[in-house]
Amino acid sequence: MDRAALADFLRRRREALRPEDVGLPPGARRRAPGLRREEVAALAVMSTDYYTRLEQQRGPQPSVQMLASLARALRLTDDERGYLFQICGHNAPSSLSAVTHVAPPLLRVLDRLSDTPALIVSDLGETLVQNRMAEALFGDKSHYAGLARYDIYRWFTDPAARRCYPESDHGRQSRSLVANLRAAYGVRGPRSQAGELVRALSRESAEFAELWERHEVAKRFEDHKVLVHPELGEIEVDCQVLFTEDQAQALLVLTASPRTEGHEKLRLLGVVGRQQFAERA
């Protein structure tokens, strides 16, 4: 691990960013350029003391997971992310593992969306990052581990995962999720994470097994949908999707037409926030 190179790289990347580049308010005048150390630490979900020690060449070797968080916080490109891993003594991420590194162009758009739910998902349906409004609508998805990280796995194995959709829409949603997985499976192959999901769900869910045999293939996101919030009830929204060039990631933005009930409920969602999820924890 090259501590001097790491410290210099982190400092220069931090100083090159402005608060508005990462979705933070500009705030008062700053004595130094770029983000503050505590802001980078918060974005990377680590302590300020830990991050400061890295910049001062005093920190331990960061784990792969910690480096992935730093890469996301500093909005690194794929090349910069690979360099970060190498100077820390880790192998550069492979093209397959790199799909969990949020595409910087999508992240820049997400950073500017604060008044409507928005999230970035992988082609396997793993939520990579979500804004505050999306957390208020769906709950915080960052705490899931293993196969539960993927929406499709929870959908077919955990009845609670279906509460955010009206029961009348469960069939359509099931087919959509399976069709999306079939598309990813065709690209990644049977020995990939997609293959592991297929094998696990085929064992655990008869509904999934039946739908998988239909061989429906589509990157499908419903343009108009109804979502169910535990406090606000049904919310009608429109879903706009922006894909990366390789379609490995997608930014989902949920909006409602002005002067509609859905629009008013989204405004209330910004007030209610995540309170209902905290109370149920």
C-alpha positions in Angstrom: 0.0 0.0 0.0 1.4 3.4 -1.1 0.2 5.7 1.8 1.7 8.8 0.3 0.1 8.3 -3.1 -3.2 7.5 -1.5 -3.1 10.7 0.7 -2.2 12.9 -2.2 -4.9 11.4 -4.5 -7.6 11.7 -1.9 -6.7 15.3 -1.1 -6.6 16.3 -4.8 -9.8 14.6 -5.7 -11.6 16.1 -2.6 -10.3 19.6 -3.5 -11.5 19.2 -7.1 -15.1 18.7 -6.0 -17.6 21.4 -5.2 -20.5 20.9 -2.8 -23.0 21.2 -5.7 -21.2 18.4 -7.5 -22.3 15.9 -4.9 -25.7 17.3 -4.1 -24.8 19.5 -1.1 -25.7 23.1 -0.6 -22.9 25.6 -1.3 -23.2 27.0 2.2 -21.0 29.9 3.5 -17.8 31.0 1.9 -15.0 28.4 2.3 -11.5 29.1 3.3 -10.2 26.2 1.2 -11.3 24.8 -2.2 -13.4 21.7 -2.6 -15.2 19.6 -0.1 -14.4 19.4 3.6 -13.0 16.1 5.0 -16.1 15.6 7.1 -18.3 15.9 4.0 -16.3 13.2 2.1 -16.5 11.0 5.2 -20.3 11.4 5.5 -20.7 10.6 1.8 -18.6 7.5 2.1 -20.3 6.5 5.4 -17.2 6.5 7.5 -15.9 8.4 10.4 -14.2 11.8 9.8 -11.3 10.5 12.0 -10.8 7.5 9.7 -10.8 9.5 6.6 -8.5 12.2 8.1 -5.9 9.5 9.0 -6.0 8.3 5.3 -5.2 11.8 4.1 -2.4 12.1 6.7 -0.8 8.8 5.7 -1.7 7.3 9.1 -4.6 5.0 8.3 -4.7 1.2 7.9 -5.1 -0.5 4.5 -8.7 0.2 3.5 -10.9 -2.8 2.6 -12.4 -3.3 -0.8 -15.8 -2.2 0.5 -14.3 1.0 2.0 -12.6 1.8 -1.3 -15.8 1.3 -3.2 -17.5 3.8 -0.8 -14.7 6.3 -1.3 -14.8 6.0 -5.0 -18.5 6.7 -5.0 -18.2 9.6 -2.6 -15.4 11.2 -4.7 -17.3 10.6 -7.9 -14.3 8.7 -9.4 -14.3 7.5 -13.0 -13.6 3.8 -13.7 -9.9 4.5 -14.4 -9.6 6.6 -11.2 -11.3 3.8 -9.2 -8.9 1.2 -10.6 -5.9 3.4 -9.6 -7.3 3.9 -6.1 -7.6 0.1 -5.6 -4.0 -0.5 -7.0 -2.3 2.1 -4.7 -4.1 0.5 -1.8 -2.7 -2.9 -2.6 -5.9 -4.4 -4.1 -6.5 -5.8 -7.5 -8.3 -3.5 -9.8 -12.0 -4.3 -10.0 -13.0 -6.6 -12.8 -15.5 -5.5 -15.4 -18.2 -7.6 -13.8 -17.6 -6.5 -10.2 -17.4 -2.9 -11.4 -21.1 -2.8 -12.2 -21.7 -2.0 -8.6 -19.6 1.2 -9.0 -22.2 3.8 -9.7 -21.8 5.4 -13.1 -20.6 9.0 -12.5 -23.0 10.5 -15.1 -26.0 8.9 -13.5 -24.8 10.0 -10.0 -24.4 13.6 -11.2 -28.0 13.6 -12.3 -29.2 12.0 -9.0 -27.3 14.6 -7.0 -29.5 17.3 -8.5 -32.8 15.5 -7.7 -33.8 16.4 -4.2 -37.6 17.0 -4.4 -38.7 13.7 -6.0 -37.8 10.0 -5.4 -34.9 8.8 -7.5 -32.6 5.8 -7.3 -29.9 4.0 -9.3 -30.2 0.3 -9.8 -28.0 -2.4 -11.4 -29.2 -4.7 -14.2 -29.9 -7.3 -11.5 -32.2 -5.0 -9.5 -29.8 -4.1 -6.8 -30.3 -0.6 -5.4 -26.9 1.1 -5.6 -27.8 4.5 -4.3 -31.1 6.3 -3.5 -31.9 9.8 -2.5 -33.7 10.9 0.6 -37.1 10.9 -1.1 -36.6 7.4 -2.4 -35.7 6.2 1.1 -38.9 7.8 2.4 -40.9 6.0 -0.2 -39.3 2.5 -0.2 -37.2 2.5 3.0 -33.4 2.3 3.2 -32.2 -0.6 1.0 -28.5 -0.3 1.9 -28.7 -2.6 4.9 -29.5 -5.8 3.0 -26.8 -8.5 2.5 -26.4 -11.5 0.3 -29.0 -12.3 -2.2 -31.5 -10.1 -0.3 -29.7 -7.1 -1.9 -31.6 -7.8 -5.0 -35.2 -6.7 -5.3 -36.3 -9.8 -7.2 -35.0 -12.1 -4.5 -36.9 -10.3 -1.8 -40.0 -10.1 -4.0 -40.3 -13.9 -4.3 -39.1 -14.8 -0.8 -40.3 -12.1 1.5 -44.0 -11.2 1.5 -43.2 -7.8 3.1 -41.4 -6.8 -0.1 -44.7 -6.7 -2.0 -46.4 -4.1 0.3 -45.2 -1.2 -1.8 -47.4 -2.3 -4.7 -51.2 -2.9 -4.8 -52.1 -6.5 -4.7 -53.8 -6.2 -8.1 -50.4 -5.3 -9.6 -48.4 -8.1 -8.1 -48.7 -10.4 -11.2 -47.4 -7.7 -13.6 -44.6 -6.8 -11.3 -43.5 -10.5 -10.9 -43.4 -10.9 -14.7 -41.5 -7.6 -15.1 -38.8 -8.6 -12.6 -38.3 -12.1 -14.1 -38.1 -10.6 -17.6 -35.4 -8.2 -16.4 -33.4 -11.0 -14.8 -33.7 -13.1 -18.0 -32.2 -10.2 -20.0 -29.3 -9.9 -17.5 -28.8 -13.6 -17.4 -28.4 -13.6 -21.2 -25.6 -11.1 -20.9 -23.8 -12.4 -17.9 -24.3 -16.2 -18.3 -25.2 -19.1 -15.9 -22.0 -18.8 -13.8 -22.6 -15.2 -12.9 -24.5 -13.6 -10.0 -27.6 -13.7 -12.3 -27.2 -17.5 -12.5 -26.9 -17.7 -8.8 -30.2 -15.8 -8.4 -31.9 -18.0 -10.9 -30.8 -21.2 -9.1 -31.8 -19.9 -5.7 -35.2 -18.6 -6.7 -36.0 -21.7 -8.7 -35.5 -23.7 -5.5 -37.3 -21.3 -3.2 -40.3 -20.0 -5.3 -42.7 -22.1 -7.4 -44.0 -18.8 -8.8 -40.6 -17.7 -10.0 -39.9 -21.2 -11.5 -43.1 -21.0 -13.5 -42.4 -17.5 -14.8 -38.8 -18.3 -15.6 -39.9 -21.1 -17.9 -41.9 -18.6 -20.0 -38.6 -17.2 -21.3 -39.9 -13.6 -21.4 -37.0 -11.2 -21.9 -37.2 -7.4 -21.5 -35.6 -4.5 -19.7 -39.0 -3.4 -18.4 -39.9 -0.5 -16.2 -43.6 0.5 -16.1 -44.0 4.1 -17.3 -47.0 4.7 -15.0 -47.4 2.9 -11.7 -49.2 3.0 -8.3 -47.0 2.7 -5.2 -48.3 2.1 -1.6 -46.8 4.2 1.2 -47.5 3.0 4.8 -48.7 6.5 5.9 -49.9 8.2 2.7 -51.6 5.3 1.0 -51.6 4.8 -2.8 -49.4 7.3 -4.8 -49.7 7.4 -8.6 -46.4 8.3 -10.3 -44.7 8.3 -13.6 -41.4 6.5 -13.9 -38.7 7.9 -16.2 -35.6 5.7 -16.8 -32.1 6.7 -17.9 -29.7 3.9 -18.8 -25.9 3.8 -19.0 -24.6 3.1 -22.5 -24.1 -0.6 -21.7 -27.4 -0.7 -19.9 -25.8 -2.2 -16.8 -27.3 0.6 -14.6 -30.4 2.7 -14.7 -31.5 5.9 -13.0 -35.2 5.7 -12.0 -37.0 9.0 -11.4 -40.5 9.1 -10.0 -42.7 12.1 -10.6 -46.4 13.1 -10.6 -48.2 15.6 -12.8 -48.8 19.0 -11.2 -52.1 19.6 -9.4 -52.8 15.9 -9.0 -53.3 13.9 -5.8 -50.0 12.1 -6.5 -48.1 15.4 -6.7 -49.5 16.5 -3.4 -48.6 13.2 -1.8 -45.0 13.4 -3.0 -44.8 16.9 -1.4 -46.1 15.4 1.8 -43.5 12.6 1.5 -40.8 15.2 1.7 -42.2 16.2 5.1 -43.0 12.8 6.5 -39.5 11.6 5.4 -38.3 8.3 6.9 -40.1 8.7 10.2 -42.5 5.8 9.7 -39.6 3.5 9.0 -37.7 4.6 12.1 -40.7 4.0 14.2 -41.2 0.5 12.9 -37.5 -0.5 13.4 
